[in-house]
Structures are given as structure tokens and as C-alpha cells.
Amino acid sequence: MYSVMWSEHCSYKSSRIHLRRLPSSGAHVLVGPGENAGVVDVGDGIAVAMRIESHNHPSAVEPYQGAATGVGGILRDVFTMGARPIALMDPLFFGPLDEDRSRFLLDGVVRGISGYGNSVGVPTVGGQLTFSACYRGNPLVNVFCLGVMPRDRLVLGRASGVGNLVVLLGSLTGRDGIGGVSVLASAGFASETAGGDTTTDSAKRPSVQVGDPFEEKRLIEASLDLLDQGLVVGIQDLGGAGLACATSETAARAGLGMEIDVSAVPLREPGMTPVEIMTSESQERMLAVVEPASLSQVLSICARHEVRATVIGRVTEAGPEEGRLVVRTAEGGEVVAAVPARSLADEAPLYRRPLRPPADQAERRLAGPGVLRATKPGPYPFDLRHGLERLLFEPAFVYRQYDHQLFLNTVFGPGAGDATVLKLAAPGVPWTGKGLALSCDANPAWCAVDPRAGAALTVAESALNVSCAGAAPIAVVDCMNFGNPEHPVVMWQLSEAIDGISEACAALGIPVIGGNVSLYNESGGEDIDPTPVLGMVGLIERLDRRPPGIGFRAGRSLLLVGPDPSPTAAAGDSPAPRLGGSRLAVEILGERGGDLPELDLHLHARVCELVRSLVSGGLVEGVHDVSDGGLAVCLAEMCCASGVGATASGIETAAALFGEAPSRVVLAVQDPAAVRAAAAGAGVAVRGLGVVGGSRLVIEGLLEAGVSELCAARSSRLRDALEAGAAGGGAG
């Protein structure tokens, strides 16, 4: 039990000292880090629970079940709090798309997410899809879940009340997943074999859990029914480390002890030993603490939902020493473990691992895309139109595998806007007119250049995404995906990224209410790029109109809101663009050094506030933030979303066209004067960018492309790669 509970995955022994620096309090916060999910108050007696988790290593070994059980686990984290899960999002990261193994993993992961989420009845409403060589042997599969509940249904994972009964709900316990948190989540992968598999995959495959979404659906309904009836004192899902984790954590949080009879645990396989029973990670299981007088009602409700419910222990006193977790082979039988619950749950070693920036950090900052540093126009070492087409990407194939309209709350689904928009409603929670905006964001290319600045820029982008939907950011959860913590450079990256998130969230007033750390993401001794993923939730106080989205209509004016780094910008605006970490530098020029664009967090807060007010006030007909790929990709995506062209002027260099400076938004408006007046009042720069119309995207002096050609390039990249892989036996 100590080996799994003190593993990196369960104890966060390498990261806890750094995570404490994240701001976690705020006016909306009801539950912060430390519980199964964070919870915020959104008014009207309604609360929202949110959580993000990783299932990286299991998905690399067995992509379908690895991804499917990642979905199942995150759902349990949310409904354990008393919330009904209403939305999933999936940020996914794979190796190069032209490689068979990457396509094989993508295909399996997407099928696993859709197979579980669609079956259990929770919509997958968005995510992110990234391809990079650093994920070739170690893909990342992160899952975000959001749930809604009446505020008074909130329950915590605490085993309160001496003499109360410990009831195991859900599936049978088997040998699947035993040691998953230590075998998979706390170790990297060996080098790849000639066949594209890793040398350790076969040995690790039994450590991957197996999911059953239909059992999970029954478990959701039974658990929420029990909570509605007030029959549960505390409840906890069984995820990593299984019963060892659920029993020790619930007892430790209450400051009490617990006694468990392993012979009472319903088993899927004969001959399981006590250690196998306590550390199995079989899915679709919950641990509930109930009063003895309520047991008959609990059993009756579970029977009605066809959910297995078995008493396996009881809550005990703390005793003269401290609360102890006692494991017996039978009621009154042999004691095979008797350990302090708090020791298992909370007292893992706290590592202060060495931190060291890369030895060549200074040289890398100077080795950026110098060929485009100058503000003067070309000639350029690549064709600008061809470069733009290479940067366009639409993961429509992935979106089509997911049902994003379950519950009929989805106002904006995947790809329609910078953030997904949902009605704030669920069964048992009637709609009051409010909405939620959700965004999952990561930019490992930025963080590879500068993890601190890159993480701060990611927070800023996420906040601006929900603002473009007219929402005020109220909370964020993070999934920190990094390499081997035994490498000082990796620990420096992790520490720097946490500081970047902390500084940005503090400046923008956004609490970090939970998260996950996934370390040892390496393959063949090579660490992945630092990949902090953020799940942001924003609140729309009155969802009385559909947000504008990224499309536009002919005849509208285009405005650029925010700092303008073009050489023709007014004095006082941002300096010439920095291209370090940009998609242009990394994907077109193959350069990974340089400096990231500067971020003024106070200005960014004003831009977010301005954009929210313009969208809420109905002054905007199209809105898109400028981020990956700069203005070039932003304008091309707006054209593709509407099938209409546009003409833009005042962009004089490729650096200005493809630069990714933050705090910028392109607006399509009918009344430019009203927007200019609002921007002046907010102290935010705004300039005319162009007009909407025609069938071509024209960037005067730089490039011109037909909208149909841009749309074809955008939609075909992923589809063609997957079809080629299927034809060649690599995927499908």
C-alpha cells in the first residue's frame, strides 16, 4: 500500500512543494485543491464542479482502454462531489501525424473517448489536438470534466462518524490495473523497437484498467440518488491505488480510522490476495460511508439502479496514537495491515529535487528565427501562402466521433468559437438563464522556449477565449505534463511553469481550484516538452443571445483590438514581433529558440473585460482571438468558418502576419465607431484592419488565397493522413 500511495502519481512528492504557490482562493470558490474536484458557486443555489486528469501512460500502452478509463475516472471525480457531469473536453498530444504509430494511437484514443463518453451519456464538447515529435513515444491524453449540482448537494470525501459503515458500490474487483499508479504513471518508456511498439508495452499492458461505461452510468444515477436522499456521510471514487487510496484518504480527512474486511469485497477473479484486493484499480467503483440506520435504504436504492452494494468495513476511533487503517482477511480474522491512515494518505516524502535551467538557455534565446526579425518586408525563405496553408488545421474527424449535444445544453460546440458555450443546466438543475464558457488550452512550443512566460501566455489565452464568448473567467484547473523529475532541467521547467501560471492567475483574479501532475513523460531517455494544460471555466450572467463565434458576414468592418506590433502601429504600441515559439518558427522554419512575445497582464485584463462587454452588448458579429499562427491563421479561420473572404491592410511583414503577440482580438462589426468609443474608455488600442467580402483572403502586399483553397487545406490535413494510414494498415 505504501508503494502505491507514495508513488509519484498519488503523493505528488516531487511537485507538492511547488504547487503550493498557486492561488486557490476566490469569491466563488467552495472547494479548492485536495478534494476529488474543485467546486465554485455560480449563484442561484447552483455550484459547478470541475476536474482535469491525465491518462498518458495507460494510453500509450493500450490506447482504447487507456483513454476510456481516463474518461470514467474523471466522471467519478466529479459526481463524487454531488455534481452531475454535463461536459467533457480532451486535450490530446501525439507524435508526428505522418508516422504509423501516431495514427494508431490517435485512432485508439479517439475511439476510447467516444466509446465511453457517448455510451455513458456525457457529451464531449471540445478539446485540443497537437502533433509534435516529442510525444512520439509518450502521448498525452488529458481529460477535463465539468458537472453541475444544487449547492446543498455538495458532499466531501470524508469518513466521518465512528461506527459508520463503509460500503463498496459498483463493479467487481479484479486484477486489472494493479500497480497502475506505480508501474505506469511513475515511470517512463524504454526506447522504441523496430516494430513501433515499446520494449516494455507487453509487460505493462495488464496494468491498464478496463472500463464499462454502462456500469458507470448506473453508478452515476445511484450515487446522485443516494446524495439527494441524504443517505451518504462521505463518498470517494476508487481510482489510482484503488481501495488503499479511497480508505486511507477518507479516514485521514476525517482524522479517524477504518477497518476493512477484504473477504467481503466482491471479486471478479478467484484467489486474489489481500494486497491485490487493496491495490486493484478496477473501474466503476465507489466507496460510501453511511450510518447503520440508513443501510437498508442504501441497499434498496442501489438495487433499484442495479448497482452492487456491499458492506466491507466500518469507521473506527482515532485511538491513543492516531487513526489507523486496519485490513483483515475476514471479519475478526487475521490483521494483514495496520498502518496510520494519515501516514499513507498525507505523509509521503516531500522531495526538493534539484532545479537547473538548460545549459544552453542563453544561446537558445539568441538563436531564434532571425531571418524574420527585421520589420522590413521580404524576400522570405518560404512562400507565405503555402506556409499559411501548412498551418491550417481542423480536427473535424475527431469532433465527429463525439456526441456533443447530449443534455441539449450545447450552444456552441467544438470549433464554433474560441470557447465552448453551454447552458448552465442539468437534470435536477433548471436553467436560470446563465451560461458557461469552457476552454482547454496548452502551448508546449511556447513552454519549450520559456516555461514561465509560456505558461503565463497560456493562462492569458485561455482567459481571452472564454471572454470572446462573453464570459468572465471564474476558475481554472491545470494538468501539468512534464518529463522525468529526476532530471534537474525538468524540475526547473515545472517550477517555472507553476510560477508563470501563478503570476498570471493572480493578476487576472482566477483561482486554481484543482489539478493533476503527470511526470515521467519520457521515451528512450528523451523528455517531452513542458506541457501545462489549462481547463478554464467562465460564467455568462445572461445567455440571452447566441455568442457571435468566429465567422463573419460580407460588408462588416474588421477591427484589431489590443496592442498592435506592426511597424505602422501608433507610437506607444508593442515593439516589433517576437517569433520565438511561434508555429511559423517551429513548424515552417524548424527553429525552436528565440524570445516569446511580452505579456502585459494588466492590459490583458482590460482587453478581456472590453471584449466581454462588447460581446454581451451585441456590438460584435464575429470574434476570434489572435493566438497560434498569428493574424494569418486567425483571419483564415474566420474566412473558413463563414465561407466569405476578407481584405486586410497595414500588416507589412511576415513577422507581423504570423507573430503570436498576446492580448489581441479580431472583431467583425457593423458599427466601428461604437467599438472605438468603448475601447477608448477601457484604455485599449483598436485599429481598422480591413473589410469582409469576396471569395479571397487578401493580406495586402503579402499574400492572397482563395477561401475555398484555404478551407480545403484546413479540412484535409488530418483526414488525408488518417486515410493514408488506414490504407497502409497504420490506423483504422
N, C-alpha and C positions, 0 to 999 in steps of 0.2 A: 504493500500500500504506500509506503514511503517512496518507493522508486517511481510510482506514477504520480503521486501527489506533489512530490518535489521535482518533478520534471520541469523543463523549461515551459512547456505548454500550460501546465496547471498553476505553477507557482510564480511565473514571471520573475524569476530570481535574478536575471540579468537586466531587466528593464524597469522594475518597480521604482528603483531609486530615481530614475529619470521621469517616469510617468507622473510622479507627484507634483511636477512643475506645471502640469496642465491646469488651466482654470476650469473648475467644475461646478461652480455655484452661479445662480442667477434667479431672477424673479419668477421664472416659470418652472424651475427645477423642483420636482418632488422626490426623485430618486436619482442619485448620481452613481459614479463608478463603485463597483463592489458587489452589486446585485446581478441577477440574471440579465436585466436590461435596464437602461435608463428610462426615466419617465418624466414627462413635462405636463404641466397644467395648461390647457388651451382655452379655458373658460367654459361657461355654461355647464359646469359639473362634469366636464369631459377631460380625460387625460389621454396622452399618446405615449406608447412605449416604443423604444427603438433600440436596435442592436445590430452590430456588424461582426462577422466571424470569418475565419479562413478555413478552407479545407484543401490546402495546397498539396501537401504530400500524399494524402489518400488519392487525390485526383490524378496525380502523376503516375501512381501505381495502377489504379483501376478507375478510369475517368468517369464511367457512368455512375457507379455506386459512390465514388468519392464525392461527386457533385450532388447527387441525390440526397445523401445523408447529411451533406452540408446544409441543404435546404431544410431537411427535417429537424436538424439540431437548432437552427436559428428560429424556426417556428416555435419550438418548445421554450426557448429562452423568452420569447415574447408572451405566449399565452400563460406561462408560469406566473407572470406578474398580474394576471387577470384580464389581459387585453386580447381581443380577437385580432389575429393577424389579417391585415387587409391588403398588404402590398409587399412584394419582394423586388430587389434590384440586385444585379450581378455584375460586378466589375471583374473581367477576365483578362488574363495575360498569358500569351503563348509565344513560342519561338517563331521563326520566320515562316510566313504563310506558304512559301514555295517548298517547304520540307514535308515529307510524308508524315513524320511523327507529329508535327504540329497540327496537321489537319486531322490526324487520327484522334489526338487529344481534344481538339476543338469539337469534333463531331460527338465524341462520347460525353463530354461535359455538357454540351448544349442539350443532348438527349436526356441526360440525367436530371438537369434542372427542369426541363419541360415535363418529363415523365413524372416527377414527384410533385412539382408545383401545380401543374394542371390537374393531376389526379386528386390532390388534397383539397383543391378548390381555393387557392390563394393566387391572385394574379401576379405575374412578373411584369413590372411596368417600366423597366428601364435598366440601365447598367452602363458598362463601358467595355470596349474590346480593343486590346493593344497587342501588337506583334513586335517582338524585339529578340535579337539573338541571345540576350542574357537569360531569357526564360526557356531556352531550347530544352534543357534537361529538367527544369523545375518550373512548371507553370504555376500561376497563381489563380486560385478560384476563391473569390471573396463573395460573401452573401450578406445583404442588408435586408432587414425585415422591419416593418412598421405595423403597429397594432393600435387599436382604439378601444377605449373602455369607459364606462361610468367611473368617475373618480373614486367613488366609495367602494368599488370592487377591487381596488389595489390591494395586493397581498404580497408579503415578503417571504423569502426562503429561510424561515427560522423555525427550529424545532422547539417551540415554546410549550410549557406546561408539563411538569413532571407527572408521569403516569399516562400521558397521551400515547396513542398508538401510532406506529409507523406502518403505513400501508403502501405497498408497491402496486402501481397501476400500469396496465398496458401489456406489452408483448412479453413472451417468454424470454428467459435469459439463456444465451448460447455462448459459444466460444468465439463468435465473430467480434473482431475489434479488440481482442485482449491485447493490452500493451500499446494500443494505437498512439497514445499521447507520448510515449517514450520511444517506441520503435519508429514511428513515422514523424511526429511533429517536432521531435527534439534531435533530429539527425538529418544530414544532407544525403545526397545521392552519389553513388560511385560514377565513374566515367561510363560513357555510353558504349555499348557493344556495336559490332558491325551491323547487327540487325535493327538498330534503332532503339532497342529496349535498354534498360539499365541492368547492370550485373546483379543488382540486389532486388529487382522488382519481384521475382518469383517468390523469394523468401519473405518479402514484406506483404504480399497480397492477402494472407489470412488476417492481417491486422486492420484491413479495411472493413468497416461496418457494412451491413446490408440493410437497406431501407424497405419499408412497407407503407406507402402513403395512405392506404385505406385504413390501416390500423391507426395512423396518426390522425386522420380525420375523426375517427371515433373518440380518440383520446382528447382532441381539442374540445369536442362537444361535451364529453363527460366532465372534463376539468372545469370548463366555464359554468356548467350546470352546478357543480359542487360549490364553486365560489359564489354563484348567485344565491344559493341556499344558505350560505354562511356556515358550511359544514367543514371547512378546512382551516386549521390554525396556521399552517405553513405548508409550502409546496416548493419542490425543486425538480428540475428536469435531470435526467441521467444522461450526461454527455460524456466528455472526456473523463477517464478513470472510473466511470460507472458508479456503483454503489459506494465505493471507497470515497469518492468525491462528494456525492449527494449526502451521505450520512454525516461525514465529518464537518462539512461546511454548514449544514443546517444546525447541527449541535453547537458548533463553535460560535455561530452568530448569536445564538440564544444564551451562551455561557453555560450550557448544560451538557449532560452526557447522553449516550444512546446505547442500547443493547440490541444486537441483531442476531437472529437465528437463521443461518444460511440454509438449513434444511427446509425452511418454509418457503424459500424462493422458488417459484415455478420455473422449471428448466426445460430448454429445448433439446438438450443432449444429455445422455446418461453419463454418470461417472465424473461429473465436474467437481473439482476440488474447491475448498473454501476460497483459496486465492483467486482461482478462475472466476468464481461467482462474484467476488467483491470487485474485481477489476475488469470484468467484461464490459464492453461498450456496445452491447446490443441496443438497437434503436427502439424508439417509440415506447419509452418507459418514463414514469414519473414517480416521485416519492412524495407522499402526502402525510401530514401529521394531523390526526383527528382525535377528538375527545372520545372516550369509550362509549359515552351515551349516544354519540352520533354514528357509530359504526354501522348499525343496521340500515340507516338511511343512505350512508355512503355506498354500501354494498348494493342496495336496491337501485340507486341511480346508475351505478356502473353497469349493473346487469341490464338495465334498460338500454344503455348505449352499447351493449355487447363489448364491454371493456373488462378485462380480468382485474380483480382487486384482491390482494392477499395481505393479511397482517404478517409482517416479518420481524417486528420488534417493538420497542417502547422507549420513550424518553425517560432518562434517569437523572437523579440529582447530580450536582457538581461534585459532591463529596468533599472530604477534607483536603484533597490535593487539588484536583480540577476535574472538569467534565471529561469522562473517558468514553471512548468508543470501544465497546466490548463485542467481539464476534465469537459466537458459539456454533458448534456443529449441530446442536439441537437445543430445544428449549430445556434449560437446566443442564445441558451437556457440556462437553469439553470446551474450554476457552482457548481459541487458537490465536486470538489477538486481543490485547487490551492496551490501548495507547491513548494519550491525551488528544481529544478531538482538535483542540486548537493547535497542537503541535503539527498534526497532519495538514490542517487547512491553512494556517497562517504563519507558521514559523519556519518555513523553508529558508535556507541560507540566502542572504542578500549579497549578491556579488557586486563588487565595484571593479568591473573589468577595465583594463587599460583602454584609453582612448588615444587615437593618433590620426591626424589627417593624412591623406596620401602624400608620400614623399615628393611627388611631382605636382602638388596642388598649385604652386605659384606658376610653374611653367605651363600647366594646362589652362590657367586663366588667360595667359598671353597667347595661347595657341588656338584661338577661336577662328571663326570664318572671316579672316582678314580680307579675303577677296571682295567682300561686300561691305566692309566697314565704311568706306567713303560714302559721303552723301551725294556725290555726283552720279549722274546716270551712267549705265553700262560703258563698254560692252560687258556682257556677263558670260560666265563659263557654262551656261546651260540655257536652253530655250525656256523662257518664262511660262509660256502656255503649257508646254509639256510638263514642266515642274509642277504647275498647279494641278494638272490632271493626275499626276502621280500622288499628290497629297490628298485628293478627294477620296472619301471612303464612306460607305453606307452599310452598316451591319443589318440590312433588312432581312437577310436569310435567318439570322439569329432571332430577330424580333418575331418572325412568323412562326417560330416553334413554340412561342409562349402565348398563353391566353392572358391578355392584359385587360379584359373587360369584365372579369368575374366581379360580382357585387354591383356592377354598373355604376361605380364611383369614378371611373377614369374619364376626366375631362380632356386631358392631354396625354396621349400615350407615348411610347418610345419614338424619339426622333422628331416629334411635332414642335417642340420648343426646347429652350435651354434647360428646362426642368419639367419633370412630370407633374401634372396637376390632378389632384383628387378632391372629390367632395369629402368633407370631414363627417363621415357617417359609417355605420356598420350595423348589422343585426343587433338590436337592443340599444343602439345609439342613433336616434333620429337626427336627420340633417337639420342644422340650425342656420344654414346659410354660409357657413365658413368653409374654407378650403385649405388644403395643404399642398405645398410645392416640395418636391423631393429631387435631390441631385446627388449622384455619386461621381466623385472626381479623383483623378490621380494624374500626375505627370512625371513619370520616372526619368524622362530625359532632362527635365529641369533639375530634379533632385540629384541626378548623376553629376551635374556641373557644380551645384551648390545645394546641399541638402537642406540647409537652414532657409535660405532665400526661396528655394524651390517649394518647400512645404508651405511657407507663408503665402507664396503666389497661388498655390493650390487652394488654400483656405479662401483667399480673395476671389478666385474664380468661382468657387462653389457658392459663396455668398452672393455674387453677382448673378449667377444662374437662377437662383430662386427669386432674386429681386426682379429679374426680367419677366417673371410670372406674376409680379405684383405682390410678392410675399415678403414678410420680414423674417429673416433667419432667427430661429429661437433655440436651436440646439444642434450639436454635431456629435457623431461617433466616429472613431478612427480605427483603421485596421493597419497596423504597422508591419509591413512585409520587408524583411531585411535578410541579409546573408548570415554567415557564421559569426556568432557573437564572440568566439574565441579569437577572431581577427580584430585587432585594435582599430583598424580603419572602419570596419562595420559598426563597432560601438560608437565611434565618433560620428558616423553618419546618423545613427539612431538618435544620439543625444542632440545633434544639431537639428534634425528634423523635428524633434519634440519641442525644442526651443522656438523654431520657426512657427509651428502650429500654435504654441502658447502665446507668442507675441501677437500674432495676427488675430487669434480669437479674443484675447484680452482687449485689443484695440477696437475690435468690431462688436464687442459685447456678446459673444456667442459662447456659451458654456460647452465644454466637452463632457458629456454625461455617461460615457462608457466607451468600450472599445476592445481591441484584441491585439496581441502581439504574436507574430509568426516569425520565428528565427530559423536559422539553419537552412535557409533557402539558397542552396548551392548545388552545383553539379560538377563533378570532376575537379573539385577544388576551386571553381570559379563562382563568386558570389553574384547574385542578381543585383541590378541597380536598385538603390534605395527606393522603395515603393510605398509611401504612405497613402492610403486610400481614405477618403472622407465621405461619409454619408450625412448630408445636410438636410434639415427639415425647416421649412418656412411656413408661416401662418398667414393666410389670406383672411382678413377680418370679414370681408363681404364678397363672396363669389357670385356677384350678380351679373357678370358677363364673362364670356369665354376670353381668356387672355389672348393677346394677338398672335403669338407664335413667331416663327422665323420667316414666314412668307411675306410677300408684299404685292401691291397691285399697281398696274400701269398708271402713270400720272402723279404718283406720290413723290415727295421730296425725300432724299436721303440725307440724314444728319449724322455726324460723328460726335458723340458725346464723350467727354473725358479728355485727358491730355493727348495732344497731337504731336507725335515725334517726327513729322515730316519736315523737310527743310524749309517749307514755305509757311510753317506754323508761326503764329504771333510770338513775339518775344515773351519770355517767361514760361513757355511751354517746355515739355520734356526735351532733352538733348537728342542727338542722332540715335537711331535704334541700335540696341544691342541684340545680337543674334545668337548668343550662346544658349544652347539647349533648345533652340527652335527646331521645328520639324524641317524647315529649309536646310539648316545646318546639318542636322543628324541624318535625315533621310535622302536628301538630294546631294549635299556636298560631302557627306561622310565625315564631318568634323564634330567632335564631342567636347571641345573646350570652350574658352571664352568666358564672358560675364553674362549673367542674367539681367533682364531689364529691372530698373529700380521700381520699388513699390512704395508709394506714399499711402499709408493706411488711413490717415485722417481724410485725405482726398478720396480714397476709395469708399469710405463710409458715406461721404456726401454723394458720390456717384450712385451708390446703391439706393440711397434714400430718394434721390431725384428720379431714378428710373422707376422705382416702386410707385411714386406718386404720379408719374406720367402714365404708367400702365393702368393704375387704379382709376385715374381720372378720365380714361378713354381718349387720351390725346395721341396714342400710338396705335398704328395699324400693323406694324411689323417690327420685331425687335430681335437682335442677335448680338451676343457678346463677342468681342474680338479675343480669341484665345489661340488654340492650336492652329498654326498655319497663317495667322495674322489676318489682315484685311482681305487678302486674296481668297482664302478659304471661306471666310465669313460671307463675303459677297456672293461667291459661287454657290454656297449652300442656300442662301436666300433665293437666288435665282432658281435653283433646282427644286426648292420647296414650292415655288409658285408657278414655274414654267414661264416666267417673264424675265426679260433681260434688264440691264441697267447700265448707265454710263456714269463713271466716277472720274473726278479730276483732282488735281492738287496732290497726287501721290507720285513723286518724281523719281524714286529709286526702288530697286528690288528690295532693299533693306526695309524701306518704309512699307512696302506692299506685303512682305512676308514676316516682318517683325512681330513679336508677340507681347509688346508692352501691355501692362495690365490697365484696369480701370477704364476700359473703352467699350462703347456700345454703339452699334449702328441702328438707327431708328428710321422707319419709313412713316412719314407723317403727312397729313393734309394741311396742317396749319403750322408752318415752321416758326412763325412769329411767337405763337403761344409757347412753344417749346423753348425758344431762345429766352423768353422772359423768365420762364421757370428756372432755366439753367443759370441765368444771371443772378436770380435770387438765391440760388443754392451755392453760388461761388464755383460753378463748374463750367469749364470751357466747352463750347459747341461750335462746330463749323459746318457749312454746307459741303456735302460730299458728292452729290450728284442727283440724278433723277432716275426713276423707274420707267422702263418701257422698251419695246422692241424685242428682238429674239436673240440678242447677243449681249454678253458681258464685255464692256469696253472699259479698260483702265487706260485713260488717255496717255499716250506716249510710252506705254509699257507692254500691254498685251490686249488681245481681242480673241474671244472664243464664242462659238455658238452655244446657246443654252442646252440644246439637245445633245451636243457632243459632251458637255460637262456632265450632264445627267447620266449619259451612258457610261462615262468613265467612273463616275461615283458609284453607280449601282452594279457594275460588272466585276470590280476587282475581287471581292470576296466570293461572289458566285462562280466566276470563272476558275478561281483557284480550287474551290471545293469540287467543282465538276471535273476538273482535270485530275484531282486526287482520287475521286471515285472511279473514274475511268481507268486509272492506273492501279487501283487496288489500295490506294493510300488512305482513303476515308470513305464513309458512307456505309 
